[in-house]
Amino acid sequence: MRSAALLLVLWCGAASAEPLHSAIERGRYLAAAGDCAACHTADGGKPYAGGRPVPTPFGVIYSTNITPDKETGIGRWTEEQFYRAMHEGIRADGKHLYPAFPYPWYTKLSRQDVDAIQAFLQALPPVKQGNKPTELPWPLSVREVMSGWNSLYFKKGEYKADPQQSAEWNRGAYLVEGLGHCGACHTPKNIAGGLKTKQNLEGGYGENWYATSLTNDVRDGLGQWTLDDIVRYLRSGVNAKAAATGPMAEVIEHSTQHLSDADLRAIGVYLRSVPGRNQTANAESDKDRLARGQALYVDQCAGCHMEDGSGQRNTFPPLAGNAVVQSREPGTMLHMIIDGARVVATAHDPTGLAMPGFGWKLTDQDIADLATYLRSAWGNRAAAVSVSQVKDTRERVAKASSQGSAAAGK
């Protein structure tokens, strides 16, 4: 009976030391777990009123107003209409949503959780703000084309617990593969934007950043992280091995720092079970190139990350053994070298330190050499970085900057 009671607590979404006394409060917690505010709030805008640009490889999609305004929001939506949007990706007017709204993950949510999220959203102050049209080329601008995409890449259905796994593991799977929609960024996609499901959580691109592997791979993923490392990172944004920047910083700011310790541990338990490929790439052997990279590192980076790459505990992350440095795709590391990064400031770690960008003073060849050295030093083992990879990342950085500026000017 005790184990059954534990399963019920975990499964219903309470999973907190203090019970959630109403559907609205449960919905508030679940909306945080789903990171709803991050996407549905524009910079400087009112909460949940939409208008935030979501960059995709096909164009920009703007998030919608999900406040209870009856004209521009979802104030007239019924429970059935809201559930259909979450479960099938169909709006109240019968038109298809784009998977920038993560219905391929939200479909796994229980009806009880969906109803609670709607109850919370309906309790928000209504904001009258019209939705912006998408900036997609034809025929993608015609929403009916999504029916074909759905038939190929979307499988609807609520999450079904694996009876061979613990209640904690199942709760973690529900949060990662459903409500948290981690695979939206951390799983690679094909040319049509469909998930490469056989490479689940092995790393992918999202919002012009490379989201690194969440598998148990010892170099490319979380294989060297303890359960406590994962919980601390999701709670505070920093641990002894990493610091959250870019889109992940927003996830922690708006979502995971607000989750219970039980849910954070459940996420960690599940992620530690996701298998990685453990493929060790060849390290660079060009001694002249490594020497150039090492000189750049000593001159530009060692002051914070130390000459031996050990970093400064819980302040500047170590680069030795770092999963981001050894990632299959070097995009995240290159993005930070070029444009800098700011560590998320949370209630548990309010410091929010920043790293300056070096793209203004280092050439593409300099950055490629520096990154290659980092991926070969101190026992790290990953493939060399090419000048073309640096150029591609510069383009992504510039694209993200221009999209942000254009959105702010509208």
N, C-alpha and C positions, 0 to 999 in steps of 0.2 A: 504493500500500500504506500509506503514512503516513496519508493521509486516512481510509482504512478503519479503521486502528488507532485513530485519534482518535475516530471515530464509535463504535467498540466501547467505548472507555473511558467516553465520555460517556453512552452509552445504558445501560450496565449499572449505572449509579448510583454508580460509584466516584468519578469526577470530582474526585478529591482528589489533592494532591501526594503523599500517602502512601497506598499501597494498603490496602484494607480486607481483612484476611487471613481473615475467616471470614464465614459467613452471618449470624452474630449481630452482628458489628460492622457489617456492611453494613446489617442491619436497624435497628441503633441509629441510624445516620446517616439512613436513610430515614424512620424514625419521627419524628426531629427535623424533617426536611423536611416531613412531613405534619402537624406540630404536634399529635401525638397526646397528649402530656403535658398540654397546656393545657386541653383539654376533659375528659380522663379523670382529672383530679386536682382534687378539691374543695379549697377554701380550708382550709388546716390539715389536710388529709387526706393519706393515704399515696399515693405516686405510682402512677398508673394504676389505682387502686382505684375510680374512678368517684364518682358522687354530686354532681357539679357541676351546678347548674341552668343549662339552656340556654334563655333566653327566646325565644319565637317569637310571632308575631301571634295564634296560636291557643291558647297556653297554655305551660306550662313542661314541658320534657322533661329528665330527668336522665341524665347520661352513665353508662355501665355500667362494671362492673369488668372490666378486660381483663388482669388478672394471671392467672397459671396456677393459681389456686386451683380445685380440681376441683369444688367445690360451688357457689361463687358467682361464679367467674370463667370463663375459657375454657380451663381446664386439660384438659378432655376433648374439646375441639374437634379434629377432624382437619384436615389441610391442605385437603381439599376443602371442608369446612364453612367454614373461615376464608376461603378464596378466594371462595366463594359469597356470603358476607356482604359482602366488599369489592367484588365484581364485580356482584352482583345485588341487594344489600340484603335478603338473606334470612338469618335467624338459624339456628343449629344445630338448633333445634326446628322449623324450617320456617315460623316466623312472620315477618311483614314488619318491617323496621326503618323508622324515620322518617328523612326526609332531613336532619334535624338531624345525623345521622351522614352524612357527605358521600359516600355511595356513588355519587351521580350523577357525581362527579369521580374517586373511587377506581376506578371501573370501567375507567378508562383505564390503570391500572397493569399492568405486565407480570407474568406469573405468577412469574417469578424474583424480582421485587421484593416481591410479596405474600408469598411463602414466606419471604423473608429477614426481613420485618417480623414474621411469626409466630414465627420462630426467636428473634428478640430478645425478644418478649413472653413466650415460654415460658421464657426464661432469667431472667426477673425473679423476685424473691421473691414467693411467693404471699401474697395478702392475703384473709382471709375477711371479706368485707363484702357483704351483700345489696344488690341493686339496688332503687332507689326506683321506685315506680309513677309513670307520667306524670300530669300534671295537665292533661288535655285533655277538653273536653266531648264528649258523644256527638254524632255517630257517630265523631268522629275518634279517640276512645279505643278503637275497634275496629280493630285493625291490618289487618284484611282490606280496609278501604277503600283502603289504599295500592296495591292491585293496580290500581284504576282510575286513581289518580294516576300510577302508573308508566306505564300505557299512554298517557297524555297527555303526560307531561313527562320521562320517563326513557328514554334510549337507551344500552343497555349495549354494551360493546365496548372492547377495548384500544386505546390510542393507536396510530395509524399515521403514521409519519413522512412529511412532505411532501418528496418528492424534489427539489422546486424550491427548497427552502430549505437552509441550511447545517446541519451537525451541531449547531452551537452554538444556532441558532435552534430546532431541533427539541427539543433538551434543555430550553431555556427554556419551550417550549410544553408539554412533558410535565410540568414542574414547576408551571407556573402553572395550566394547565387540568386537570391530574390531581392529582398528589400534594399540591400546595400549596392546592388548591381555593379559589383566590382569588375566583372568581366567586360563592362562597357568600355573601359579603358585598358584593362590589364590582359585582355585576350586579343591576339592578332585577328585582323579581318581580311577578307578577300577584296578583289577589285570592286565588287558590288556592295561592300559594306557588311556582308554576312560574316558571322563569327567562324573562325577556324576551330571548331569545337574540339578537335583532337589535340589542340594546343591550349587547352583551357588554362587561363591565368599565367601563361608563359611570357606575357609582356606584349604591349601593343601601343598604338598611338591614340591619344585623346587630347583635344583642345590644343593642338600643335606641340604637345609634349610627348615624350616616350614614357609610358607607364611601365615600370620594371616588373619582372617576374614576381609572383606571389607564391610560387611553388616551393617545395622543400629542397630545391637544388642548392648545393653547398656553396657555389660560387655566384650563380646568377640570381638566386632567390633568397629564401629565408632559412636555408638549411643550417646556418650557423647561429640563428636567433633562438633564444629560449622563449618559452611561453611568456615569461615575465617581460622579456624584451619587446614582444609584440604588444602586450597590454600597455606597457609604458609609452611606446611610440604612439599608439592610437589614442591614449589618454592625454599626453602632454605635447606630442609632436617631436620629441627627441628621446634618444636613448644612447647607450654607449656605442652604438654602431651607425646611427643615421640621424638625420634631421629632416623634417618635412618641409618641402618648398613646392612652388608651382601649384598645379591643381590639387595635389595631395594635401597641401597646407589648408586649402579651403575645405576639403573633406573633413579634416580634423577640427577645424574651427567651427564649422556649422553642424557637424554630425558626430563623429566618434568620441570627442571629448565629453559629450553629453550622455553617453551610454553607460549603463551599469557595468560594474566590474564583472559580473556574471556573463553579460553579453560579450564584453571584450575578450574574456577568456574563451568563451565558446567560439568566437571568430578565430582566435589563435589555435585552438584545438583543431578546427577544421582545416585551416591553412597549412598547418604542419603535416597534414595527411595528404595534401595534393602533390602527386609525384612530379618531379622535375626530370628533365632528360639527362642532366648531369654530363653534358657534352663539354669537354675541356677544349677550348680553342687553342690554336698555336699562338704562342707569344712571339713578339717581334725579336729578331736576332740581329738586326742592322745596328752594329755598335755605334757608328757615327750618329745615326738618328736618335738612338737612346741617349747618347751623350748630350745632344742638343736639347732633348726633352728634359733631361735631368737639370741642366743649367737653367732652363726656364723655370722649372719647379723651385729650385733653390732661391732664385731671384724673386719670384712672384707669389709663391704659395707656402713655402716652408715656415714663414713667420707664424701662421695660424695652425697649419696641419703638421708641423714639425718635420725635420729632415728625414726621420725614419717612417713618416706617414702615419704615426700613431695618433695624431690629433690631440685634442684636449677634451677629456671625458665630459660628456653631456653638454659640451659647448661647441667645439669644432669637431665634426665627426672624423674618425680615422679613415684614411684612404687605403690602408693596408687591409686586405680582406673585405673591402667594401663591395657589396653586391651591385650598387649602381655603377661603380668603376668597372666592374667585371661583366656588366650586363651584355647580353648578346648584341643588342643595339646600343651604341654609345650616345644616343640622342639626348638623354637627360643630362649626362655629364657635360656634353658639349654646350647644351642650352645654358647651363649655369656658368660655364667658363666665359661664354660670349656675353650673356646678358646679366649675369649675377643672379642672386636669389635672396629672398628673405625668409628666414625660418618663421613658422607660424607662432604667434603669441597666444597662449592658452591660459586658462585659469590656474592650471597646475604648473606652467612654466611661462611666465609673462614676459620673458626677456625679449624674444623676437629678434635675434641677431641677424645681421645682413652680411652677405658676401658681395663685394663689388664685381661688376662685369669687366672683362679684359678684352672684349671684342674690339674696342676702339683702338687698342694699341698693339694687339698681337695679330699677325697675318694669319691667313688660313693655314699656311704651312707650319707656322709656330704652334698654333692650337693643335693641329694634327700630331706634331711631334710630342708636344706636352702630354696630350691624351694617350698617345701610344706608350710613352714612358710610364704613366700612371698605371696602365693596364699590364705592365710587365714587371714593375718594381715590387719589392717586399713580399715576394711569393704570389703576387697577383698573376693571373694567367687568363688573357683574353686577346682576341685578334687585334692587329694594328688598326689604327684609324687613318682613313684616307683624306686627302684634301677635298675630294668631292663630298664626303660625308659632312665635313665642316661647312661647306658651301650650302648644302641642303638644309642644315640646321640654321644657318644665318637667314636663309629664306623663310623658314618657319617662324623665327623670332621676329623678322620684319613683318611678316604677314599677320602675326598675332597683334603686333603693335598697331598696324594700320587698321585692323578690324576693330580694335578697342577704341582708337581715335575716331573712326567713322561712326561707331555706335554712340559715343559720347556727344558727337556733333548733331545727332538726329533729335 
